[in-house]
Amino acid sequence: MTEQYGPALLCVRYRFDEKRGVRLKTVEIVVEEKPLVSPRFKDGDVVPVSVAFDETELREQLRKMRAKWDPQLKVWFVRYRLIRGTVLETRIAAE
């Protein structure tokens, strides 16, 4: 198996199917490897969110979340946990 799968091979298992009277050989291999990236923000962090003036639905969502508008920076400040997994998360302003 190591010749066939090389360093991607993690595990070889043998299972028995008594009903059919067969032995099964299975392999577990690595198909993708990526560096582990820790979350950029923690749930309690206050993050800046950019929303254009004409995006009234998004602005209303932020108001309901009690986000604070900063007129000088022209961004909304909201707790990260409230926008995690939403379209607003993609609007986090560059620091």
Secondary structure, DSSP 8 states (H G I E B T S, - for coil): -HHHHGGGEEEEEEEEETTTTEEEEEEEE----------SS-TT-EEEE---TT-HHHHHHHHHTT-EEETTTTEEEEEHHHHTTSGGGGGB---
